[in-house]
């Protein structure tokens, strides 16, 4: 979409100029969505914000109903009300989670796709809400709720800011929506304009910091691997309780420390197995491997 066409669309989308020019809001939001897309869909996913519009609550809810939508409670999320994805994004997420190709998941029910996407939706909310004042991202309670319990209740009298992001996934264009209560964004804009003495960072600097902090706070699984042995599927199907499996090459002083990523398991160092305070423990023997730290240094 050309910049001229985008400006024409946004000019008729009911967005106040102060919101369009609120770079301290848009640039961190784009960085958050990109960090989330990286974690959810893989390193090749890149999001572009190509649609921004303001609509009444009933129009927003009807548009979200056509997508895979998740709504957030006003108690913990007074500004960020919902996120939604289309079928392409939902199917890609399912393929990554289940480690299968998207073609193998043809015909999977929307309910199953929604269940698989729930964790990713909450993660997008957590990353975005962490940048917004008044949002509680801590605690064990789920932020998900019914549409009517979101800020403004998607009442026709309320207005909502809908930001649409396009992600190219496996040569297909997937859509991600992030929806805010317009009054909240307007208040944030006014507060930003009234605090020039605070000398905030430029939008690009804050976007980089947001991306860096989002990636740093992302939870991943770390595993200590003693050994791996190849087996056929037939052999696995015949495994029984109590059966002994020989591990002839095991060396407890050389345990591989690995991180689970969307691209599979990545070696990050070597450990030795031992005991710490009567519990099994791993002691790191080598620095974090250079390939892993090199990728982190690029952030």
C-alpha positions, 0 to 999 in steps of 0.5 A: 500500500502506497503512503499516499493511499494510506494517508487518504484511508487514515484521513477518512478513518476518524483518527484525530491528528494528535493520535496519528502524530503520537509517535511515542505510542505507535513506534513502541507498539510496532516494536512490540508486535514485531517482537511478538511475531518473532517469538510466535511465528519465527525469525522471518516474520516482520509486522507492518502497521498498514491500517489504522482507524477509529470505529464505534464499539458495535462496529469494532466488535462485529469486525472482531467476531469475523476473526479469531479474537481475544478480549481483555478485562478492564480491571487489568487492561484499561486501554488495550481491549482486544487482539485478533488474528485471521485464519492464516496467522492462527494456522501458522501458530498451530503449525509452529506449536505442533511442529507440523506443516500448515498443509497438515492442519487443513480442516482443523476446527476454529475452536482448536486453533483458538485454544492453541492461540490463547497463550500467544494472545496473552503474550502479545497483551503482556508485551504491549500492556507492559508499555502502557500505564495503568495496565497490570501485567503481574499476577496469576489471573488471566486477563481474558474476558467476555467482550462486554467486560472490556474497557467501554464494553464495546458499547456503540457510544464508545470509540475504539482505535483499531491498528491492523498489522500485516505479517508475511508468513510463508509467502502469505499475508496474515493479519493481526489486530490490536484494539484500544479504547480511543479515550485511553490513547487520547489521554496518553497523548495529552499527558505526553504533550504536557510533559516536555520537560521529561525529555523522553527518548525519540520514538526510534530509541524507545522502539529499540529499547522496547524490542530489546526488553521484550525479547529479554523478558520472553520465557523459553525452556532450558534443558540439560541433555545427557544423551540422545539415541535414535529410535524408529517409531515402531521401537517407540511404540513397543516401549514398556514400563520398567524397560531399561534403555542403555545410554553407553555414551553418557558422561555426567561431566559433559551435559549439553545445555540447550534452549528451545526456540521456534527453530528447534533446540539450540546449544548454548553451553556445556554443564556438569551434573552434580548436587546442590543442597541435596538436589540435582543441579547443573553447573555451567562449565563453558561461557555461553556459546558465541553463535547464541550470544552473537544473535542476542548482540544484534538486538 
